[in-house]
Amino acid sequence: MLDINLLRRDLPLVLQGLERRRAPQPFLDVARFQALETERKTLQTRTEELQAKRNSHSKQIGQLKAQGQDSTALMADVGAMAVELAASAQRLDALQSELSTLLMSLPNLPHSSVPAGSDEHGNVEIRRWGVPREFGFFVKDHVDIGTPLGLDFDTATRLSGARFSFLRGPIARLHRALAQFMLDVQTQQHGYVECYTPHIVNRDILEGTGQLPKFKDDMFWVSRGGDAAQPEQYLISTSEISLTNSVRERVLALEELPIRLTAHTPCFRSEAGSAGRDARGLIRQHQFDKVEMVQIVHPDASAEALEQMVGHAEAVLQQLELPYRVMALCSGDMGFAANKTYDLEVWIPAQKVYREISSCSNCDAFQARRMQTRFKNAQGKNEWVHTLNGSGLAVGRTLVAILENGQNADGSVTLPHALRPYMNGLEVLTSQAIDRAAIQ
């Protein structure tokens, strides 16, 4: 969440940052915030006055009793003050809760280097890598290529409905190989610690990374409980949630930073509001796999860490020989918790466009405040950490890119060199290739 002291100190700056988000409606009810703040300050001032007066009276009562004098009137005043203080404390708690709810609804402010814009059309291309392949035959999309290799949407639809996939045989093996390859790149080449995380988390965990309360409709819920015995629970939409929250409510030692974590998990998203978009194929699914990268770093290091993380995602694409471009997202196209984001977009031959395959974001202290995660700085004082997250990569979309960029006229798929050791040495994927390799 945003620092409430920033709102108190420089509300126009916050409003300017929120305006850069280009929301269709205001993020902040300014009148309500100011009313809450006015009442809070009045109550706090009155509380401090009462506490000082009570302390003075209590001292006088002690003196009077020591002198054998009557302290009844003063004691009555102290009793009345105690009642008023209790009522003030209760109202202050309610005000703080309402202010916290208001803050939880506000997105992060864009970094000054983020390009201005209202949607994806305002994103800025930073660089490209690789040259899209020229095909001497009719280019098929990944559904037509993948179906003979074991991509089965009919079975998935019977099992679960639309936007699910069932993989078997060669394509299931390729999907597994991709995830293993990505994990090896991030752990062996870039120093991330591999993790295995729960796929179900409690509501407060999602609030910590910013998925709740704003994006509740995008989540799949498991339990609608609401007490300690049965907490409200959801399926994760990304392992960013569990990896980042692994340090919640902690004060980290300075020497623990930076922390680099990675995990391969399924991700579950309801895709609310995306009806009709990418209805065919693997591009937009309710369940998909992703290898996630998370970093917990010193505030002074987060800008550099973001650039490094983008490079870590790029390394996967380069080793898979997939053309891509890097885009700096504009202020209106960034995620809720991010203050700066780069998207990596891979070339999809059948659509003749670049499509997002990784999103890497610096969230500065936004998530740390929500999670209450600090570190002890060199001066021995507690300070908020900065958190970053990025896809390294989305497995399903990488599978799409491998199939379409590596397709051959006969329906086979030539595999990238880096992936072949994970496929038992196979160079070309066909419907029979896996069985032959297993026999050999």
C-alpha positions in Angstrom: 0.0 0.0 0.0 1.0 3.6 -0.3 2.6 5.4 2.7 -0.2 7.2 4.5 2.3 9.9 5.6 2.8 10.7 1.9 -1.0 11.3 1.5 -0.9 13.5 4.6 2.2 15.4 3.6 1.7 15.8 -0.1 -1.8 14.8 -1.3 -1.5 16.7 -4.6 1.6 14.6 -5.5 -0.4 11.4 -4.8 -3.3 12.6 -6.8 -1.0 13.4 -9.7 0.5 9.9 -9.6 -3.0 8.3 -9.5 -4.1 10.5 -12.4 -1.2 9.0 -14.4 -2.8 5.7 -14.0 -5.6 6.9 -16.3 -8.4 5.2 -14.4 -12.0 5.5 -15.8 -13.1 6.7 -12.3 -11.2 8.4 -9.4 -9.1 6.1 -7.2 -9.4 8.2 -4.2 -12.4 9.8 -2.5 -10.5 12.9 -1.5 -13.4 14.4 0.6 -13.8 11.2 2.5 -10.1 10.9 3.2 -9.9 14.5 4.4 -12.9 14.1 6.6 -11.4 10.9 8.2 -8.1 12.7 8.7 -9.6 15.7 10.2 -11.6 13.6 12.7 -8.5 11.5 13.4 -6.3 14.5 14.2 -9.0 16.1 16.4 -9.4 12.8 18.3 -5.7 12.3 18.7 -5.2 15.9 20.0 -8.1 15.4 22.5 -6.7 12.0 23.5 -3.3 13.5 24.2 -4.8 16.3 26.2 -6.9 13.9 28.3 -3.9 11.6 28.9 -1.8 14.6 30.1 -4.6 15.8 32.3 -5.2 12.3 33.7 -1.6 11.9 34.5 -1.5 15.3 36.3 -4.7 14.5 38.2 -3.3 11.1 39.2 -0.2 12.7 40.5 -2.2 15.2 42.5 -4.4 12.5 43.9 -1.3 10.7 45.2 -0.1 13.9 46.8 -3.5 14.6 48.4 -3.8 11.1 49.8 -0.2 11.3 51.2 -1.3 14.5 53.0 -4.6 13.0 54.2 -6.7 15.3 52.1 -9.9 14.6 50.2 -9.3 13.5 46.5 -12.8 12.5 45.6 -13.4 15.3 43.1 -10.2 14.6 41.3 -10.9 10.9 41.2 -14.3 11.5 39.7 -12.6 13.6 37.0 -10.1 10.8 36.3 -13.0 8.3 36.0 -14.8 10.5 33.5 -11.6 10.9 31.5 -11.2 7.1 31.5 -14.6 6.7 29.9 -13.9 9.4 27.3 -10.5 7.9 26.6 -12.0 4.5 26.0 -14.6 5.9 23.6 -11.9 7.8 21.8 -9.7 4.7 21.5 -12.6 2.8 20.1 -13.4 5.5 17.5 -9.7 5.9 16.6 -9.6 2.1 15.9 -12.6 2.5 13.6 -11.0 5.4 11.8 -7.7 3.7 11.3 -9.6 0.6 10.0 -11.5 2.8 7.5 -8.3 4.6 6.5 -6.5 1.2 6.0 -9.4 0.0 3.8 -9.1 3.2 1.7 -5.4 2.7 1.4 -5.8 -1.0 0.4 -7.9 0.1 -2.6 -5.2 2.5 -4.0 -2.7 1.3 -6.6 1.0 2.0 -6.5 2.2 5.2 -8.0 4.1 5.0 -11.3 7.8 5.7 -11.2 8.9 8.9 -12.9 10.6 7.0 -15.7 7.4 5.2 -16.7 6.0 6.5 -20.0 2.6 8.2 -19.9 -0.3 6.5 -21.5 -3.8 5.2 -20.9 -3.5 1.6 -22.3 -1.3 -0.8 -24.2 -1.0 1.6 -27.1 1.1 3.9 -24.9 3.7 1.2 -24.2 7.2 1.8 -25.5 9.4 -0.7 -27.3 12.9 -0.8 -25.7 14.6 -3.5 -27.9 14.2 -6.6 -30.0 16.1 -9.8 -30.2 16.0 -12.4 -33.0 14.5 -12.2 -36.5 11.1 -13.8 -37.1 11.4 -16.8 -39.4 10.3 -16.8 -43.0 8.2 -19.9 -43.8 8.0 -21.4 -47.3 4.7 -23.0 -46.5 1.3 -22.2 -45.0 1.8 -21.4 -41.3 -0.4 -23.3 -38.9 -1.4 -22.1 -35.4 -0.4 -24.0 -32.3 -3.8 -25.7 -32.1 -3.5 -27.3 -35.5 0.2 -28.2 -34.9 -0.4 -29.5 -31.4 -3.5 -31.6 -31.9 -1.6 -34.5 -33.5 1.0 -34.2 -30.8 -1.5 -34.7 -27.9 -3.1 -31.2 -27.4 -6.7 -32.1 -26.5 -9.3 -29.3 -25.8 -12.3 -31.6 -26.2 -11.4 -33.8 -23.3 -10.6 -30.7 -21.2 -13.9 -29.2 -22.0 -15.8 -32.3 -21.0 -13.8 -32.4 -17.7 -13.8 -28.7 -16.7 -15.4 -26.5 -19.3 -13.9 -23.9 -21.6 -10.4 -22.4 -21.3 -8.8 -25.6 -20.0 -6.4 -28.0 -21.8 -5.6 -31.7 -21.6 -2.1 -32.7 -22.7 -0.9 -36.2 -23.5 2.1 -37.9 -25.1 4.7 -35.8 -26.9 3.2 -32.4 -26.0 2.9 -33.3 -22.3 6.5 -34.3 -22.3 7.5 -31.0 -24.0 5.4 -29.0 -21.5 7.3 -30.7 -18.6 10.6 -30.2 -20.3 10.1 -26.5 -20.7 9.3 -26.1 -17.0 12.4 -28.1 -16.0 14.6 -26.1 -18.4 13.3 -22.8 -17.0 13.9 -23.8 -13.4 17.4 -24.9 -14.3 18.2 -21.6 -16.0 17.0 -19.5 -13.0 18.6 -21.7 -10.3 21.9 -22.6 -12.0 22.6 -19.5 -14.1 20.9 -16.7 -12.1 21.1 -17.8 -8.4 17.4 -18.2 -7.5 16.5 -20.7 -4.8 13.9 -23.2 -6.1 10.8 -23.5 -4.0 7.7 -25.6 -3.9 4.7 -23.6 -2.5 1.1 -24.2 -1.6 -1.4 -23.6 -4.4 -4.1 -22.5 -1.9 -3.6 -19.4 0.3 -5.6 -17.4 2.8 -7.2 -14.1 2.0 -4.6 -12.0 4.0 -1.9 -13.5 1.8 -3.6 -12.2 -1.3 -4.1 -8.8 0.3 -0.3 -8.8 1.0 0.7 -8.8 -2.7 -2.3 -6.8 -3.9 -4.6 -9.3 -5.6 -7.3 -8.6 -3.0 -9.5 -6.8 -2.5 -9.5 -5.2 -6.0 -9.2 -8.3 -8.1 -11.5 -10.7 -6.2 -13.5 -11.5 -9.3 -10.3 -12.7 -11.1 -9.6 -15.3 -8.4 -10.9 -18.9 -7.9 -12.1 -19.3 -4.4 -11.8 -22.6 -2.4 -13.5 -21.6 0.8 -15.8 -18.7 1.6 -15.1 -19.0 5.4 -14.2 -16.0 7.4 -13.0 -16.9 10.8 -9.9 -18.4 12.3 -11.3 -22.0 12.1 -12.2 -21.7 8.5 -10.4 -18.8 6.8 -11.4 -17.5 3.3 -9.1 -19.3 0.8 -8.3 -19.0 -2.9 -6.3 -20.8 -5.5 -3.1 -18.8 -6.4 -3.1 -16.9 -9.7 0.7 -16.8 -9.6 3.4 -18.1 -7.2 4.5 -14.5 -6.8 1.8 -14.6 -4.1 3.3 -17.4 -2.0 6.9 -16.6 -2.7 6.7 -12.9 -1.8 4.6 -13.6 1.3 7.1 -16.1 2.5 8.8 -13.1 4.2 5.7 -11.5 5.5 5.7 -10.1 9.1 9.5 -10.5 9.3 12.4 -8.2 10.0 15.2 -9.4 7.8 18.8 -9.0 8.6 20.7 -6.8 6.1 23.0 -9.6 5.1 20.0 -11.7 4.1 19.3 -9.4 1.1 18.9 -9.9 -1.7 16.6 -12.9 -1.6 15.9 -14.6 -5.0 13.2 -17.3 -5.2 11.7 -19.2 -8.0 8.9 -21.8 -8.3 7.0 -23.8 -10.9 3.3 -23.9 -10.2 0.0 -24.1 -11.8 -1.8 -20.7 -11.9 -5.6 -20.2 -11.7 -7.3 -17.2 -13.1 -11.0 -16.7 -13.8 -10.2 -14.2 -16.6 -13.1 -12.1 -15.7 -13.9 -9.5 -18.4 -11.9 -11.4 -21.1 -14.9 -13.2 -22.7 -14.2 -13.7 -26.4 -10.5 -12.8 -26.2 -8.2 -15.6 -27.3 -11.0 -18.2 -27.0 -9.0 -20.6 -29.2 -5.9 -22.3 -27.9 -3.5 -21.9 -25.0 -3.0 -18.2 -24.9 -5.7 -17.4 -22.3 -6.5 -20.3 -19.9 -8.1 -20.6 -16.5 -5.3 -23.0 -15.5 -1.7 -22.6 -16.8 1.8 -23.2 -15.5 4.4 -20.6 -14.9 8.0 -20.4 -13.6 8.0 -17.3 -11.4 10.9 -15.2 -10.2 10.7 -13.1 -7.0 13.3 -10.9 -5.4 13.4 -9.2 -2.0 16.0 -6.5 -2.0 17.4 -3.4 -0.4 15.5 -0.2 -1.6 18.7 1.1 -3.1 19.0 -2.0 -5.3 15.5 -2.4 -6.7 15.9 -0.4 -9.9 19.0 -2.4 -10.9 17.3 -5.6 -9.8 14.4 -5.0 -12.2 16.8 -4.6 -15.1 18.6 -7.9 -14.1 15.3 -9.7 -13.7 14.3 -8.7 -17.3 17.6 -10.1 -18.4 16.9 -13.4 -16.5 13.7 -13.8 -18.4 15.3 -12.8 -21.7 18.0 -15.5 -21.2 15.3 -18.2 -21.4 13.9 -16.8 -24.6 17.3 -16.5 -26.2 18.4 -20.0 -25.3 15.1 -21.2 -26.8 15.9 -19.3 -29.9 12.6 -17.4 -29.8 12.3 -13.8 -31.3 11.0 -11.3 -28.8 10.8 -7.7 -27.9 11.0 -5.8 -24.6 8.3 -3.2 -23.8 8.2 -0.6 -21.1 4.6 -0.5 -19.9 2.9 2.9 -19.8 1.4 4.3 -16.6 -2.1 3.2 -17.6 -1.2 -0.4 -18.5 0.7 -1.4 -15.4 -0.5 -3.9 -12.7 -2.0 -2.7 -9.5 1.1 -3.2 -7.3 3.8 -2.1 -9.8 5.6 1.2 -10.0 7.5 0.1 -13.1 7.0 -2.9 -15.5 8.6 -4.4 -18.5 6.8 -6.9 -20.6 8.6 -9.5 -22.8 6.6 -10.3 -25.9 7.4 -13.4 -28.0 6.8 -13.6 -31.8 3.7 -15.7 -32.7 3.9 -16.6 -36.4 0.3 -17.6 -37.0 -1.0 -14.3 -35.6 2.0 -12.3 -37.0 2.2 -10.4 -33.7 4.3 -10.3 -30.5 2.4 -11.6 -27.5 3.2 -11.2 -23.8 5.1 -14.1 -22.3 6.7 -12.4 -19.3 5.9 -9.4 -17.1 8.6 -8.1 -14.7 7.7 -5.5 -12.1 9.3 -3.5 -9.4 6.8 -3.0 -6.6 9.1 -0.9 -4.4 7.8 -0.9 -0.8 4.1 -1.2 -1.8 3.8 -4.9 -1.0 6.2 -4.7 1.9 3.8 -2.3 3.7 0.9 -4.6 3.1 2.9 -7.7 4.3 4.7 -5.8 7.2 8.1 -6.9 5.9 11.2 -4.9 6.9 14.9 -5.2 7.2 17.3 -3.8 9.7 19.5 -1.2 7.9 23.1 -0.4 8.5 22.1 2.1 11.2 20.1 -0.5 13.0 16.7 0.9 12.1 13.9 -1.0 10.5 13.1 -0.1 6.9 10.8 -1.5 4.3 12.2 -3.9 1.8 11.5 -3.6 -1.9 9.9 -6.5 -3.8 10.0 -7.5 -7.4 8.4 -10.3 -9.5 8.6 -11.6 -13.0 7.7 -14.6 -15.2 10.6 -16.7 -16.1 8.4 -17.8 -18.2 4.7 -18.6 -18.7 5.1 -22.3 -19.7 1.9 -22.5 -21.9 2.7 -19.5 -24.0 6.3 -20.7 -24.4 4.9 -24.0 -25.6 2.8 -22.0 -28.2 5.9 -20.2 -29.4 8.0 -23.3 -29.7 5.3 -25.1 -31.7 4.6 -22.2 -34.1 8.2 -21.0 -34.6 9.6 -24.5 -34.9 6.9 -26.0 -37.2 7.8 -27.8 -40.3 5.7 -28.4 -43.5 5.2 -32.1 -42.5 3.6 -31.2 -39.1 6.7 -31.9 -37.1 8.4 -29.4 -34.8 12.1 -28.8 -34.7 13.1 -28.3 -31.0 15.6 -25.6 -29.8 19.1 -27.0 -29.1 18.9 -26.0 -25.4 15.7 -28.0 -24.9 16.9 -31.3 -26.5 18.7 -32.7 -23.4 15.4 -32.4 -21.6 13.7 -34.4 -24.4 16.1 -37.4 -24.3 18.1 -36.0 -27.2 15.2 -35.5 -29.6 15.7 -32.9 -32.3 12.3 -33.1 -34.0 9.1 -33.7 -32.3 6.5 -35.9 -34.0 3.6 -37.9 -32.7 5.8 -41.0 -32.6 9.1 -39.4 -31.5 8.7 -39.8 -27.8 8.0 -43.5 -28.0 10.9 -44.2 -30.3 13.3 -42.2 -27.9 12.0 -44.2 -24.9 12.7 -47.5 -26.7 16.2 -46.4 -27.6 
